[in-house]
């Protein structure tokens, strides 16, 4: 196999073609030779280079140069093209941002492109530099799908660990004012799991239900293994979604219980204050002949009204206890 100089990670784009790297795999007794061209789709010359590639049919060139963001795989028998997910390459390996990259392949050529550095493709590049030799374009695509599914399962394991921590906090947390943080974290876990399911589901459906649509040269012996890895990732997503939904229900019940408790306290305070409000309102009227407003009784009028308020509150308290509302 011949390739560009062996480097840990390609970092420069050819300014005249938009080509990021080109690898040529020579003939072997078991497999014919083929080449892998990888383009930086942000570069202005990439679209021209891909559209002028005579080895690809028109539909395949359109798939690679389009800007839609839906994962899919399509074929016309002579070529296979599609849009696949990958995790973005970054300095922090624990950051998981899903991006999409594009490919088109024939038996002798694989053309890929991306607008953001794809961790999956860079890992494959490094593996090839270390001696990996895929048998053909289809084998490399299967390898990329399997690599993303493995990374997704690793990420899902991390999400499961976050759910464990949230469940522990939910069980021991008694201060409802701190439950809002759990709501936000739980929502983030559910959003990421839903996004992964939305990306992996069409790939799993194509691998599992539409395998016969692949041309013979695009079928690999590793197909069943890749199918199991992708399906396993979807099973992990379903398990996380079920756990997140259960925690969401528990959290909703806790918040509703706390809300009801506070409304109950407000209602009891309002009930106890009702007779006092009535009495003070009654004695606040500016009318003649008001009880305890005469000259002889006026010195004790305030004390009488206060005593009446206390008796009224105690009477209301007794009624609430009798009705078992307290």
N, C-alpha and C positions, 0 to 999 in steps of 0.2 A: 504494500500500500504506500502511496506517496501522498503527501499533504503539505500544507504550509508548515513553516518552522514550528517545532513543538513548543507551545507556550501554555502557561497555566490557564489563561483566560484571554480570548481575543478582545481587543479594545479599540481597533481602528477599522474604519470602513473605507473601501476603495472609492475615491472621490469621483471616478469616471463611470463606475457601474453600480455603486451602492452595494456591492458584494461585501459581506462581512467575513465569510470564509468559504473555501472550496476544497473539498476532499475527493480524491480519486481512489477508488478501490479496484485493484487489478483483477484479472481473471484468476480463478483457482480451479482445480479439478472438479470441485463440487458446485461452484457458482460462477456465473459470468460477471464481468467487471461492471461497475456503475459509479456514478459520481453524485456528490451531495453539494448543492449550492445553497448557501444561507445568506439572505438579504436583510439589510436594515431598511424597513419600509418607511421610516421617517425620512430617509435620504431621497432627494428629488429625482435621482437617476434610477432608483430601484424599479419603479413602475415601468419605465421605458425598457429596462433590461429584461424584465419578466415578460412583458407583452411582446417583445421581439424574439422570444425564445421559441424556435420552431418545433422543439421536441414536445411541447405541451399543447393539448387542444385548447380551444378558446375558452370553454367553460372552466377549465382548470386555471388558466391565467386570470380569469375574472374572480375566482374564489380567492386566489392569493393576493390580488391587489385591491379587493373590496375593503370596505370599512365597517361592515356590520359586526355585531358582537354576540352572535349566537353560535354555540358549539354544534358542529354537524360534520358528517362525512357523506360525500356523494361520489358516484362513479358512473361512467358510461361504458365500462368494459375495457376500454383501451387505457384509461387513466383513472386515478383515484385522487380526489382533492377533499380538503376539509379545513375546519377550524377547530383547534384543540386547546385545552387549558394548560396552564403552567403556573408555577409560583414565580413571582418576580424575584430576580436576583438582586440582593442587597448586601450591605456590609454586615447586617445582623441576620444570622441564619434563622433566628426565631421569629422573624417577621414573615407573615404569611399573607401576601397580597396576590390574588389570583389575576392573571392576565391571559390573553388569548394570542396564539400564534397560528400561522397558516401554512399549509403544505399542499403540494401537488406532486404526484409521482407517476412514473411509467416504469417498466421493468429495468430501464438503464439509467434513470435519472430521478433524483429527489430534489425538489426546490422548496425551501422553507423561507419564511419571513416573519419578522416580529417588529413591533413598534417600541417595545420595552424589553430590556434584557430578561431572558427567560432562564430561570435556574435549571429547569429540566434539560434544556438543550445544552447548556454549558456543562452540566454533569456528563452528558453523553459525549460531548466534545472531549472532555478530559479523559473519559474512559477509553475513547478511541486512541487518544495520544498515549495511553498506558497499555495499549495492545488489543483492545476490543475490536473485532472485525465483524460487523453485522453482515449477514448473508445477502442482504438486498435492501432496497428502500422500504419495503413492507416490514421487514424485521426491525428496522430502525424506528418506524412509526409505532409498532407494537411496543418496542422498548420504551419510547417516550410516554405512551399511555400508561404502561405499567409503572414507570418511575413517578408520574404524577399521582397515580392511585396510591402508591406507597407513601408519598409525602402527605397526601390527603389523610391517610389512615393515621400517620404520625400526628398530624394536626388535630384530628378527631380525638386521639388519645389525650392530647392536651386539653381539648374542650371538655372531655369527660372528667379530667382532673379538676377543672374549674367548677364543674357541676357538683363534684364531691365537696369542694370548699363551700360553695353556696348553700348546699344542703345542710352542712354542719352549722353554718351561720344561722340559717333559718330555724334550725331546731333549738339552738341555744339563745337566740336573740329575743329579748323580751321588750326592748325599746322600739316601738313602732316607728319612731322618727328616723331610725337607721335602716329601715326596710326598703326605703326608696333606692338606696345604692344597690341592693340586691336586684331590684326591678331592672335597673339599667344594665347590670352585668348579665343577667339572665336574657334580656332582650338581645344583647350583643352575641351571645352564644347561639340563640335561635336564628338570628339573621345570617350568621356565617354558615351554620349547618344547612339552612334552606338554600343559600346560594350554591354551596357545594352540590347539593342534591340536584338543583336545576342544571348544573353544568355536567354532572356525571350521568344523569339519567338518559339523555339522548345517546351518549357514547355506549352505555351498557345496552340500550335497546338495539343499536346497530350491531354491536358485537354479538349479541345473543340471538336476536330475532331476524337479522338481515344478513347473516354471514354468507348466504348463498349469492348475494348480490356482488360480492367481491369477485373480481376476475381470478382465474386460477393462480396466476403468478403473484397475486397479493395475499394469498393464504399462507400463513406461517405455522410451523409446528408448535410455536409458543402461543398460538391463539387461545387455546383453552385455558392456559395458565393466566394469561392477561385478563380473560373474561372473568375468571374466579377472583382475581385481585380487585377488579373494578366492582364486581358484585359484592365482594366483602366490604369495600368502602361504603357502598350504598346501604348495606345492612348496618354498619356502624352509625351511619347518619340517621337511620330509622330509630335505632336504639337511643341515640342522643336526643332526637326529637321527642320521643316518648318520655324520657326522663325530664327534659326541659318543660314539657307540657304538664307533667305531674307536679313539678316544683312551682310552675306558674299557678296551677290550681290551688296548691297549698298556700302560696303567698297571697293570692286573691282572697282566700278564706280568712287568712290572718288579718289582712288589711280591713276586710269587711267587718270582722269581729271587733277590731279596735275602733272602727268608725261607729258601730252600733253602741259600743260601751260609752264612747264620748257623747253620743246623742242621748243616751239614757241618763248620764249625769246632768247634761244640760236640761233635760226634761224634768228631772227631780228638783233641781234648783229652781226652775221656773214654777213648778207646782208649789213648793214651799214658800216662794216669794209672792204667790198670787194673793193670799189673804192680806199680807202686809201691804201690798200695793193698793188693794181695795180700801183698807182702813185709812192709810195715809191720804189717799185721794179723797175719801169721804170727808175727813176732818180738814182737808185743805179748801173746802168750799167756802166762799165768802157770802154766807147766808145768815139771816137772823135765826135765833133760837137754836143754834148749833149746840149739841150736847157738850157739857163741861166747859162752856164758854162764858158762863155767868161770872159775876164779880166774886161771889163766894167760892166757886169751884175752880176758878181760872188758875189759882196757884197750884192746884193738883191736876189740872187737865192734861198736861204733858205726861205725867206719871200714869194717869189712867189709860191714855192712848197707848203708851209703851207696854203696859201690862196687857192690854187687849191684843196688841200685836203678838206678844209672846204666847198668849193662850191660843190665838188663832194658828200660829205656826205649829205648836204642839198638837193641836187638834188635827191639822192637816197631816202631820207626821203619823199620828195614830191611825188615821183613815188609810194612808198609804200602806202601813204595816198590816192593817186588817185585810186589805185587798191583796196582800202579798206582792206588792209592787216594790217593796224595799227588803 
